[in-house]
Amino acid sequence: MSYAQTLIPPQPAPKEIVKPITGTRVVGSLLVLLWALLAASLIYMVIAGWDVDKFTRYGPRYLHGLMTTIILVTISVIFGAALSLPLAFARMSKNRIISTLAYCYVYVFRGTPLLAQLFLIYYGLGGFRAQLEAAGLWWFFRDAWYCGLFSMTINTAAYQAEILRGAIESVPSGQHEAASALGIHKAVAFRKIVLPQALIVALRPYGNEIILLIKGSAVVAIITVLDLMGETRYAFSRTFDYQTYLWAAIFYLSMVEALRHFWNWIERRLTRHLKR
């Protein structure tokens, strides 16, 4: 058995590599400085233009609009998730008719703007008032709030269906084969083996979709729904103060940041067994 006769003498620390100053680093530093100056100027404008009278008059309206936006987004995400599951199964179906119909639905609602869909539902369905009254649905489609909720639901369902389909198909086929070898029923294997893994893969895209829906929900203000953007338009029409939109941007940014941190916490909790 061999062993060392002498110890290796101590070696000096490696020289610190000094990164050269390149044009890319200079441009990046200038852009960061520009954004910092912009943020500082916005903060200064908010502080300098603070008006207590406007705050007490329109502050409650902003909070009402904020709650309306949160309720709209929450309900549409839940209903869209319920609708996306059969849509995802239809997209993966071996029946060409079913898969084609699901593909057309996803293609149309992902390929057209939410604003166009909202107008088609709110204004377009008004031309079928007699038929909707006969079916007992006019009470729903004559209300702008319900039309906004419906358009957001069917829009996000298309996106969520594609997210879920991609996540399910990303699960290795070996998982299905192992469950089948153990004699586990396909429905049980999907619910307890495939779906949990797929949801972990889909977690981040789901969060991005909710964030996009929060920002996209501002379009319902055009059809007189007094959400956050609707209340902002009302305040601006009374004051002509540009800071009304600045406060709306702050509220939207706060919602997005709160959701981002909450989603990161969920992801850490669900993937803690994957951390090394």
C-alpha positions as CSV (number, residue, x, y, z in Angstrom):
1,M,0.0,0.0,0.0
2,S,1.5,3.3,-1.0
3,Y,1.3,6.5,0.9
4,A,2.7,10.1,0.6
5,Q,6.1,10.8,2.0
6,T,5.8,14.5,2.0
7,L,3.0,17.0,2.0
8,I,2.3,19.3,-0.9
9,P,3.5,22.7,0.0
10,P,0.8,25.4,0.3
11,Q,0.0,27.1,-3.0
12,P,-0.8,30.8,-3.5
13,A,-4.4,31.7,-4.2
14,P,-5.3,31.9,-7.8
15,K,-5.1,35.4,-9.3
16,E,-8.4,37.2,-9.5
17,I,-9.6,37.5,-13.0
18,V,-10.4,41.1,-13.8
19,K,-13.2,41.3,-16.3
20,P,-12.5,43.7,-19.1
21,I,-14.8,46.7,-19.7
22,T,-16.6,45.9,-22.9
23,G,-19.2,47.8,-24.9
24,T,-21.9,45.3,-23.7
25,R,-21.2,46.0,-20.1
26,V,-21.2,49.7,-20.6
27,V,-24.6,49.6,-22.4
28,G,-26.0,47.4,-19.8
29,S,-24.9,49.7,-17.0
30,L,-26.4,52.7,-18.8
31,L,-29.7,50.9,-19.2
32,V,-29.8,50.0,-15.5
33,L,-29.0,53.6,-14.6
34,L,-31.7,54.8,-17.0
35,W,-34.3,52.5,-15.4
36,A,-33.2,53.6,-11.9
37,L,-33.6,57.3,-12.9
38,L,-37.1,56.5,-14.3
39,A,-38.1,54.8,-11.1
40,A,-36.8,57.6,-9.0
41,S,-38.7,60.2,-11.2
42,L,-41.9,58.3,-10.8
43,I,-41.6,58.1,-7.1
44,Y,-40.9,61.8,-7.0
45,M,-43.9,62.6,-9.1
46,V,-46.1,60.5,-6.8
47,I,-44.8,62.3,-3.7
48,A,-44.9,65.8,-5.2
49,G,-48.3,65.4,-6.7
50,W,-50.0,63.9,-3.7
51,D,-53.5,65.2,-3.2
52,V,-55.3,64.2,0.0
53,D,-58.7,65.4,-1.4
54,K,-58.3,63.1,-4.5
55,F,-57.1,60.2,-2.3
56,T,-60.1,60.4,0.0
57,R,-62.5,60.8,-2.9
58,Y,-61.3,58.2,-5.3
59,G,-59.3,55.8,-3.0
60,P,-62.4,53.7,-2.1
61,R,-63.3,53.5,-5.8
62,Y,-59.8,52.1,-6.6
63,L,-60.3,49.5,-3.8
64,H,-63.7,48.6,-5.3
65,G,-62.2,48.2,-8.7
66,L,-59.3,46.2,-7.3
67,M,-61.7,43.8,-5.7
68,T,-63.7,43.5,-8.9
69,T,-60.6,42.7,-10.9
70,I,-59.5,40.0,-8.3
71,I,-62.9,38.4,-8.3
72,L,-63.1,38.4,-12.1
73,V,-59.7,36.8,-12.5
74,T,-60.2,34.3,-9.7
75,I,-63.5,33.0,-11.0
76,S,-62.4,32.9,-14.6
77,V,-59.2,31.0,-13.7
78,I,-61.2,28.4,-11.7
79,F,-63.9,28.0,-14.4
80,G,-61.2,28.0,-17.1
81,A,-59.3,25.2,-15.3
82,A,-62.5,23.1,-15.0
83,L,-63.1,23.6,-18.8
84,S,-59.4,23.0,-19.7
85,L,-59.3,19.4,-18.4
86,P,-61.8,17.9,-20.9
87,L,-60.3,20.1,-23.6
88,A,-56.9,18.7,-22.9
89,F,-58.3,15.2,-23.1
90,A,-60.1,16.0,-26.3
91,R,-56.8,17.4,-27.8
92,M,-55.1,14.1,-26.9
93,S,-58.0,11.9,-28.1
94,K,-57.5,9.3,-30.8
95,N,-60.9,10.2,-32.3
96,R,-60.1,12.6,-35.1
97,I,-63.4,14.5,-34.9
98,I,-63.1,15.2,-31.2
99,S,-59.4,16.1,-31.4
100,T,-60.1,18.4,-34.4
101,L,-62.9,20.2,-32.7
102,A,-60.8,20.8,-29.6
103,Y,-57.9,21.9,-31.8
104,C,-60.1,24.4,-33.6
105,Y,-61.3,25.8,-30.2
106,V,-57.8,26.2,-28.9
107,Y,-56.6,27.6,-32.2
108,V,-59.3,30.3,-32.4
109,F,-59.2,31.5,-28.8
110,R,-55.4,31.5,-28.6
111,G,-55.0,33.2,-32.0
112,T,-57.5,36.1,-31.6
113,P,-57.2,39.0,-29.1
114,L,-59.2,38.9,-25.9
115,L,-60.6,42.3,-26.8
116,A,-62.1,41.0,-30.1
117,Q,-63.6,38.0,-28.3
118,L,-65.1,40.4,-25.7
119,F,-66.7,42.6,-28.4
120,L,-68.1,39.6,-30.2
121,I,-69.7,38.3,-27.0
122,Y,-71.0,41.7,-25.7
123,Y,-72.0,43.4,-28.9
124,G,-72.3,40.4,-31.3
125,L,-74.7,38.3,-29.3
126,G,-77.0,41.2,-28.9
127,G,-78.2,40.5,-32.5
128,F,-79.5,37.1,-31.2
129,R,-81.6,38.6,-28.4
130,A,-84.8,36.8,-29.4
131,Q,-83.1,33.4,-29.5
132,L,-81.3,34.1,-26.2
133,E,-84.5,35.2,-24.5
134,A,-86.2,32.0,-25.8
135,A,-83.4,30.0,-24.3
136,G,-83.5,31.9,-21.0
137,L,-79.9,33.2,-21.4
138,W,-80.5,36.9,-22.1
139,W,-80.2,37.8,-18.5
140,F,-76.6,36.6,-18.6
141,F,-75.5,38.1,-21.9
142,R,-77.1,41.5,-21.4
143,D,-74.9,42.1,-18.3
144,A,-71.4,43.5,-19.1
145,W,-69.9,41.9,-16.0
146,Y,-71.1,38.4,-17.0
147,C,-69.9,38.9,-20.6
148,G,-66.5,39.9,-19.3
149,L,-66.3,36.9,-17.0
150,F,-67.5,34.6,-19.9
151,S,-64.9,35.9,-22.4
152,M,-62.1,35.7,-19.9
153,T,-63.1,32.1,-19.0
154,I,-63.2,30.7,-22.5
155,N,-60.0,32.6,-23.4
156,T,-58.0,31.2,-20.4
157,A,-59.5,27.8,-20.9
158,A,-57.8,27.5,-24.3
159,Y,-54.4,28.5,-22.9
160,Q,-54.7,26.2,-19.8
161,A,-55.8,23.3,-22.0
162,E,-52.6,23.6,-24.0
163,I,-50.5,24.0,-20.9
164,L,-52.1,20.9,-19.3
165,R,-51.8,18.8,-22.5
166,G,-48.1,19.6,-22.9
167,A,-47.5,18.8,-19.2
168,I,-49.3,15.4,-19.4
169,E,-47.4,14.5,-22.6
170,S,-44.1,15.4,-21.0
171,V,-44.5,12.6,-18.4
172,P,-42.3,9.7,-19.5
173,S,-44.1,6.8,-21.0
174,G,-42.3,4.5,-18.6
175,Q,-44.6,5.8,-15.8
176,H,-47.6,4.5,-17.7
177,E,-45.9,1.2,-18.4
178,A,-44.8,0.8,-14.8
179,A,-48.3,1.4,-13.5
180,S,-49.7,-1.1,-16.0
181,A,-47.2,-3.7,-15.0
182,L,-48.3,-3.3,-11.4
183,G,-51.9,-3.8,-12.4
184,I,-53.0,-0.3,-11.5
185,H,-56.1,0.9,-13.4
186,K,-55.5,3.6,-16.0
187,A,-57.8,6.1,-14.2
188,V,-56.1,5.6,-10.9
189,A,-52.6,5.7,-12.5
190,F,-53.5,9.0,-14.2
191,R,-54.9,10.6,-11.0
192,K,-52.2,9.5,-8.6
193,I,-49.1,9.1,-10.8
194,V,-49.3,11.0,-14.1
195,L,-51.3,14.1,-13.1
196,P,-49.2,15.1,-10.0
197,Q,-46.1,15.0,-12.1
198,A,-47.8,16.9,-14.9
199,L,-49.0,19.6,-12.6
200,I,-45.5,20.2,-11.3
201,V,-44.3,20.7,-14.9
202,A,-47.3,23.0,-15.6
203,L,-47.0,25.0,-12.4
204,R,-44.8,27.8,-13.9
205,P,-46.8,28.2,-17.1
206,Y,-50.0,28.3,-15.1
207,G,-48.6,31.2,-13.1
208,N,-47.6,33.1,-16.2
209,E,-51.1,32.6,-17.6
210,I,-52.7,34.0,-14.5
211,I,-50.4,37.0,-14.6
212,L,-51.3,37.6,-18.3
213,L,-55.0,37.3,-17.4
214,I,-54.6,39.9,-14.6
215,K,-53.2,42.4,-17.0
216,G,-55.6,41.4,-19.8
217,S,-58.6,41.9,-17.6
218,A,-58.3,45.6,-18.1
219,V,-60.1,45.3,-21.4
220,V,-63.4,44.7,-19.6
221,A,-63.4,48.4,-18.7
222,I,-64.2,49.2,-22.3
223,I,-67.7,47.6,-21.9
224,T,-68.4,49.7,-18.7
225,V,-67.3,47.1,-16.1
226,L,-65.9,49.1,-13.2
227,D,-62.9,47.1,-12.5
228,L,-59.6,48.6,-11.5
229,M,-59.0,50.1,-15.0
230,G,-62.7,51.2,-15.2
231,E,-62.5,53.1,-11.9
232,T,-59.2,54.6,-13.2
233,R,-60.9,55.9,-16.3
234,Y,-63.7,57.3,-14.2
235,A,-61.2,59.1,-11.9
236,F,-59.3,60.5,-14.9
237,S,-62.5,61.8,-16.6
238,R,-63.2,63.8,-13.4
239,T,-59.7,65.1,-12.6
240,F,-57.6,64.9,-15.9
241,D,-54.7,63.9,-13.7
242,Y,-52.2,61.5,-15.3
243,Q,-51.4,60.1,-11.9
244,T,-54.7,58.2,-11.8
245,Y,-53.1,55.8,-14.4
246,L,-49.9,55.8,-12.5
247,W,-51.7,54.5,-9.4
248,A,-53.5,51.9,-11.5
249,A,-50.1,50.7,-12.7
250,I,-48.9,50.5,-9.1
251,F,-51.9,48.4,-8.2
252,Y,-51.4,46.0,-11.1
253,L,-47.7,45.7,-10.3
254,S,-48.6,44.9,-6.7
255,M,-51.0,42.2,-7.7
256,V,-48.5,40.6,-10.1
257,E,-45.7,40.7,-7.6
258,A,-47.9,39.2,-4.8
259,L,-48.9,36.4,-7.2
260,R,-45.3,35.8,-8.3
261,H,-44.1,35.4,-4.7
262,F,-47.1,33.2,-3.8
263,W,-46.4,31.0,-6.8
264,N,-42.7,30.8,-6.0
265,W,-43.7,29.6,-2.5
266,I,-46.0,27.0,-3.9
267,E,-43.3,25.8,-6.3
268,R,-40.8,25.5,-3.5
269,R,-43.3,23.5,-1.4
270,L,-44.2,21.1,-4.2
271,T,-40.7,20.5,-5.5
272,R,-38.8,20.4,-2.2
273,H,-38.2,16.7,-2.8
274,L,-36.4,17.6,-6.0
275,K,-33.9,20.0,-4.4
276,R,-30.4,18.7,-3.9
